[in-house]
Amino acid sequence: MPHLRLPRTLARINRYVTNPIMGLWAPYLPPWAVIEHQGRKSGKTYRTVIFAFRHGNLIIVVLTYGETDWLRNIRAQGHAQLTPRGRTITIRDPRVVYAPELPTGTRWAARVFGSAMVATLDRSNPFLEPPDV
């Protein structure tokens, strides 16, 4: 089955139109979340709206556009801040995985889009115990 990739034109529209609007409510309404990361070259802080699932000690983010700037930034830095359900947590060790490597119950989205980013929750975070993302 070929994997779906959303068009880059849609990504640009989301970056400049949809994300600023969704960024107002996404940190509070699951399964949406906001990931905050720094630019690799500019050092500027960016906030990106994502679709995230929590599975135990992992955060799983479907890569609807494949390799993106926010993913490159997080991989270069090795960590990022994620805000699901109004609580900010640190994620570490980001890596790209494919559907068979994901936990059961989270594979459906990666099957459609082909891959997902998986990152580990920072266990030193005091807000680690909220309900799943």
N, C-alpha and C positions, 0 to 999 in steps of 0.2 A: 504494500500500500504506500503510495507516495505521501510524503509529509507536507502538510499545509504550512505555508509561510505567508504572513500578511504582507501586503505591498509596502515598500519604503515610503511611498506617498502618504499612506495612512499613518506611518510612524511620524512623519513630519507634521501632519495635521494634529496628531495626538500630542506631540511635544509642545506645540505653540498654542493650541486651542483647548483640546480636551483635558490634558493633564493639569493645567492651572485651575480649571473648574473642578475637576474630580479631586484635586489635591486638598480641597476644602473639607470633603467628607470621607475620602478614602482611608485616612488613618483610623477611622472609627467604625467602618462598616465592612465586616469580613465578607468575602475572602480578599477584599482589596487591602492594600497596605501601601505605605510610602517608604521608599528606600533612599537614604541620604548618602551621597558618595562625593568624593573629590575628583576633579578632573586630573588626568594623568599629566598633562602638559601645563594647563592653566592654574591648577590648584584651587580653582573655583568650586564652591559647594553646590551640588545639584540635588534636586528632589524629584524622584521619578515614581509615578504610580504603577504598581505591579499587582499581579494576581498571585497570592502566596498561600501555601498550605503548611501547616505545622504537623510534623510526624515525629513524636518523641523529642529527641534532641536536634532534629533537623528542620530546616526551612526549605521548602521546595517551591521554586519559582519557574513557571512555564515560560519557555523562551519563544514567544509568539512571533518574533522577528528574527530569530536566530541570534547570531553574534551581534551585540549592540554596544554602543559606547558606554552605557552604564555598566554593562557586564565587564568590559575591558578595564574600566576604571576600578571596579571592585576587585578584580583579579590582580591588578597591579598593586593595589594598596593592601590586599589581603584581608580586609574587613570593611564593614559598613554599618550604618545605623538603620534599623528597620522599625517602623512604627505601625504595628497592627493593634486594633482595638484601643487606641489612644495611649499605648505604652511603648516607650522606646527601648529597644533591646539591641545588643551588638551581635552581629553575625560574623563568623570567621571561616577561614578555609573554604572559599567558594570554588566550586568545580562544576564542570558540565558533565552530565550523565545522560544516558539514553534509557528509554522505557523499561527494558528488562532489568536494569540496575535499581530501579525505584521500588519503594515499598508498595505492596499490594494496596489498592485503593487510591493511589496517586498516579498510577501509570496511564490512566485514560487520557489525560491532557498531553502528556509527553508522546503518547502514541499518535495523536493527531498532529502535533507540531514537531515531533521528532526528537526533541531534547528538552532538558530542564537544567536550571542551576540549582545545585544543592549546597547549602552552607550550614555550618554547625552553630548552634546557639552558644553564646558565651555563658558558661555556668556561673561566673561570678556576678551576673546581673541579678539585682534584687527583685526584678519584675518578671522573672522567668516562670513563675507559677500561674499566670493568668490562663483562662481557657484557651484551647487550641485556636490558632489563627483561622 
